[in-house]
């Protein structure tokens, strides 16, 4: 009975369609996001070796201490800035953006814009 919600089914279809073409590599790892009802998560993944290189979320200490409202666009932009800083510290400046089936607006757009402003290129 999983995925009976039409919105979840539509997101799963979009995710499957996107992941056919998006693949992270050593040169350009994948910036993947996930939005739950309470939190926003982002991680940079090298799909060739199956390793997470950096991750940030609203549960991260430096993001959570700044803002207690966890699932709005402001928090998502703080997560985007945090993931960009972590990536640049590991000499990663080029990434492939994986919106994970979410529509590109609201939290997803805020996270992407903040990551771009902080120095990530995608």
Secondary structure, 3 states (H helix, E strand, C coil): CCCCCHHHHHHHHHHHHHHCCCCCCCCCEEEEEEECCCCEEEEEEECCCCEEEEEEECCCHHHHHHCCCCCCHHHHHHHHHHHHHHHHHCCCCEEEEECCCCCCCCHHHHHHHHHHHCCCEC
